[in-house]
Amino acid sequence: MATKITPEQKSALKEGLKVFVWAGLSAVIPLAIGWMQQDPRWALMIPVVNAVAYALNIVIKNRQA
């Protein structure tokens, strides 16, 4: 028996997918750059990238409201 997905569940799944994709990309890109340049210090950029993206997201949401 198939159940219907409610709009709230659909919205939650979309937000979860966005978080999953962002977390993956924000970790892989600095690691790939560090591997190409043979400099592991690029891995330190992961929290910085996440913090900047979060701050921008909050600012954009506040301007739209």
C-alpha positions in Angstrom: 0.0 0.0 0.0 1.5 3.3 -1.1 1.1 6.3 1.1 0.9 9.9 -0.1 3.7 12.3 0.8 2.3 15.4 2.4 3.6 18.9 1.4 5.3 19.2 4.7 7.2 16.0 4.2 8.1 17.0 0.7 9.5 20.3 2.0 11.5 18.6 4.7 12.9 16.1 2.2 14.0 19.0 -0.1 15.7 20.9 2.7 17.4 17.7 3.9 18.7 17.1 0.3 20.0 20.6 0.1 21.9 20.2 3.4 23.3 16.8 2.3 24.5 18.2 -1.1 26.0 21.3 0.5 27.8 19.4 3.2 29.3 17.1 0.6 30.4 19.8 -1.8 31.7 22.1 0.9 33.9 19.3 2.2 35.0 17.8 -1.2 36.0 21.0 -2.9 38.6 22.2 -0.4 39.9 18.6 -0.1 40.3 18.3 -3.8 42.1 21.7 -4.0 44.4 20.6 -1.2 45.1 17.3 -2.9 45.9 19.0 -6.2 48.2 21.5 -4.5 49.6 18.9 -2.1 48.8 21.2 0.8 46.5 19.7 3.5 45.9 23.1 5.0 43.1 23.6 2.5 41.0 21.2 4.7 40.9 24.0 7.3 38.7 25.9 4.9 35.8 23.5 5.3 34.3 25.2 8.4 35.0 28.7 7.0 33.1 27.9 3.8 30.2 26.5 5.8 30.1 29.6 8.1 30.2 32.0 5.2 27.5 30.1 3.3 25.3 30.0 6.4 25.7 33.7 7.0 24.8 34.5 3.4 21.8 32.2 3.6 20.5 34.0 6.7 21.1 37.5 5.1 19.2 36.5 2.0 16.3 35.0 3.9 16.0 38.1 6.1 16.0 40.4 3.0 13.2 38.4 1.4 11.0 38.6 4.5 
